[in-house]
């Protein structure tokens, strides 16, 4: 009887270690939204990428991606050019996102997120990534002033972009 219990318990998988999950990614979409004195704006950048997000991994727990700032489209050439000037794409052509220490949090994930834009790094310790059937997504609410940038002003101050911006990003699953 003791031998049977030993074999039964010896072959059982321990439950105190969470299982590593692999999530293949094939596309990333980043949207920057905000408001100005003449209405709302939305600038987007979508690009194909073949990568993997590892959840609960002790071996590889970092997801890094570079974002070409020149690939953002605001649906209007003038607005697109203003965004590119505001984020100084000649000096800083790429931004970077680094997601580390990805752990399950209910049906979603919790992670550390570092967002590098211009020469600034924004760090978030317990950032929530929302998990759906087709994507993992997150939202950053920040201000131009958080990254020491000035929101664009046009036509002698008649058109002013508000300081608040929202960055939504989606990692699309295979």
C-alpha positions in Angstrom: 0.0 0.0 0.0 2.8 2.4 0.9 4.5 1.6 -2.5 1.3 2.4 -4.4 0.9 5.8 -2.6 4.6 6.5 -3.3 4.1 5.9 -7.0 0.9 7.8 -7.1 2.3 10.9 -5.3 5.7 10.6 -7.0 4.2 10.9 -10.5 1.9 13.7 -9.6 2.8 17.1 -10.9 3.4 19.7 -8.1 0.7 22.3 -8.1 2.7 25.1 -6.4 4.6 25.9 -9.6 2.5 27.8 -12.2 2.8 26.5 -15.7 4.7 28.3 -18.4 2.5 29.5 -21.2 3.7 30.4 -24.7 1.7 33.0 -26.6 2.8 33.5 -30.3 2.4 37.1 -31.6 2.0 38.0 -35.3 1.0 41.6 -35.3 1.3 44.7 -33.1 -1.0 47.8 -33.3 -0.3 51.0 -31.4 -2.7 53.9 -31.2 -2.1 57.3 -29.7 -5.3 59.2 -29.0 -5.9 62.6 -27.5 -7.8 65.8 -28.0 -7.2 69.3 -29.2 -9.3 72.5 -29.3 -10.8 71.4 -32.6 -11.5 67.8 -31.7 -10.1 64.3 -31.1 -7.2 62.7 -32.9 -6.0 59.1 -33.4 -2.6 58.2 -34.7 -1.9 54.5 -35.4 1.0 52.2 -36.3 0.4 48.6 -37.2 3.2 46.2 -38.1 3.7 42.5 -38.6 6.1 40.8 -36.2 6.8 37.1 -35.4 7.6 36.9 -31.7 6.5 35.1 -28.6 5.3 36.2 -25.2 6.3 33.8 -22.4 4.2 33.8 -19.3 5.6 32.4 -16.0 8.9 31.6 -17.7 12.1 31.7 -15.7 14.2 31.2 -18.8 12.9 33.9 -21.1 10.6 36.4 -19.6 11.2 39.5 -21.7 9.2 40.7 -24.8 11.0 43.6 -26.5 9.9 45.5 -29.6 11.0 48.6 -31.5 8.4 51.0 -32.8 9.3 53.1 -35.9 7.8 56.5 -35.1 7.8 57.5 -38.7 5.2 54.8 -39.4 2.5 56.4 -37.4 -0.4 57.7 -39.5 -2.9 60.2 -38.0 -5.2 60.2 -41.1 -4.1 63.7 -42.0 -0.6 64.7 -43.4 -0.4 67.8 -41.3 -1.3 66.0 -38.0 1.1 63.1 -38.8 3.9 65.7 -39.4 3.0 67.4 -36.1 3.2 64.2 -34.2 6.6 63.3 -35.8 7.9 66.7 -34.9 6.6 66.5 -31.4 8.3 63.2 -30.7 11.5 64.3 -32.4 11.7 61.5 -34.9 14.9 62.9 -36.5 16.7 62.6 -33.1 14.7 59.5 -31.8 13.4 57.5 -34.8 12.4 54.6 -32.7 10.6 54.0 -29.4 10.9 50.7 -27.5 8.6 48.7 -25.3 9.9 46.1 -22.9 7.6 43.8 -21.1 9.1 41.6 -18.4 8.1 39.3 -15.5 4.8 38.3 -17.1 2.5 36.5 -14.7 -1.1 35.4 -14.8 -3.6 37.7 -13.1 -6.9 36.0 -13.3 -7.6 35.6 -17.0 -5.3 38.6 -17.7 -1.6 39.2 -17.1 0.4 41.4 -14.8 3.9 42.5 -15.8 6.6 45.1 -15.6 6.5 47.5 -18.6 9.2 49.9 -19.6 8.3 52.4 -22.4 11.2 54.2 -24.0 10.3 57.3 -26.0 12.6 60.1 -27.0 15.3 59.9 -24.3 12.9 59.1 -21.5 11.9 55.9 -19.9 8.5 55.4 -18.2 8.4 52.4 -15.8 5.3 50.6 -14.6 5.7 47.8 -12.0 2.2 46.1 -11.9 1.0 46.9 -15.4 -2.2 44.9 -16.4 -2.3 43.3 -19.9 -5.9 42.3 -20.8 -6.2 38.9 -22.5 -8.8 38.3 -25.1 -9.2 35.4 -27.6 -7.3 37.2 -30.4 -5.0 39.7 -28.6 -3.3 40.9 -25.4 -3.8 44.6 -24.9 -2.7 47.4 -22.6 -3.4 51.1 -22.1 -1.0 53.9 -20.9 -2.6 57.1 -19.8 0.1 59.8 -19.7 0.8 63.4 -20.5 3.2 65.0 -23.0 4.8 66.7 -20.0 5.6 63.2 -18.5 8.1 62.7 -21.3 9.1 66.4 -21.3 7.5 67.1 -24.6 5.4 70.1 -25.6 2.0 69.4 -27.1 1.7 71.0 -30.6 0.2 74.5 -30.9 -0.8 75.8 -34.4 -2.2 78.9 -36.0 -0.9 81.4 -33.3 -2.5 79.4 -30.5 -6.0 78.8 -32.1 -5.3 75.1 -32.3 -3.8 73.5 -29.1 -3.3 69.8 -28.4 -4.2 68.9 -24.9 -1.4 67.5 -22.6 -3.3 64.2 -21.9 -2.7 61.3 -24.3 -3.6 57.7 -24.3 -1.5 55.0 -25.8 -3.3 51.7 -26.6 -1.3 48.7 -27.7 -2.4 45.4 -28.9 -0.3 42.2 -29.4 -2.3 40.0 -31.8 -2.0 36.3 -31.3 -1.4 33.7 -34.1 
